[in-house]
């Protein structure tokens, strides 16, 4: 199971879904899940950026060329 799976709170969402008895509460649940997923993706993106900066700094200290970002041809 990857970290995204382990961070997903199945029991909480299952309880919220059970409580969503009308369209308004179901739409609020959908909105909550979208916001939380967006927050999680932003945190993961920030963490990957920090990891890249650390890798570049370590490479510089070791006198190695900094690793190129993934997907760049130049």
C-alpha positions in Angstrom: 0.0 0.0 0.0 1.5 3.4 -1.0 1.6 6.4 1.3 -1.4 8.0 -0.4 -3.5 5.0 0.3 -2.4 4.9 4.0 -3.2 8.7 4.4 -6.7 8.2 3.1 -9.1 7.9 6.1 -11.6 5.3 4.9 -13.6 5.2 8.1 -14.0 8.9 8.3 -15.3 9.2 4.7 -17.5 6.2 5.2 -19.1 7.8 8.2 -19.5 11.1 6.4 -21.1 9.3 3.5 -23.5 7.6 5.8 -24.5 11.0 7.3 -25.0 12.5 3.8 -28.7 11.9 3.6 -29.6 14.6 1.2 -28.2 16.3 -1.9 -26.7 19.3 0.0 -24.7 17.1 2.4 -23.6 14.8 -0.4 -22.3 17.8 -2.4 -20.6 19.1 0.8 -18.9 15.7 1.2 -17.7 15.8 -2.5 -16.4 19.3 -2.0 -14.5 18.3 1.2 -12.9 15.3 -0.6 -11.8 17.4 -3.5 -10.3 20.1 -1.2 -8.5 17.5 0.9 -7.1 15.7 -2.2 -5.9 19.0 -3.6 -4.2 19.8 -0.2 -2.6 16.4 -0.2 -1.3 16.8 -3.8 0.1 20.3 -3.0 1.9 19.0 0.1 3.4 16.1 -2.0 4.4 18.6 -4.7 6.1 20.8 -2.1 7.9 17.8 -0.6 9.2 16.7 -4.0 10.5 20.3 -4.6 12.3 20.2 -1.3 13.8 16.8 -2.1 15.1 18.2 -5.4 16.7 21.2 -3.7 18.4 18.9 -1.2 19.7 16.6 -3.9 21.1 19.6 -5.8 22.7 21.0 -2.6 24.3 17.6 -1.8 25.5 17.2 -5.4 27.1 20.7 -5.2 28.9 19.8 -1.9 30.2 16.6 -3.5 31.4 18.5 -6.6 29.0 16.6 -8.8 26.7 18.2 -11.4 23.2 18.8 -10.0 20.7 16.2 -11.2 18.4 17.5 -14.0 14.7 17.8 -13.3 12.8 14.9 -14.7 11.3 15.5 -18.1 13.7 18.2 -19.2 15.6 17.7 -22.5 18.0 20.6 -22.2 
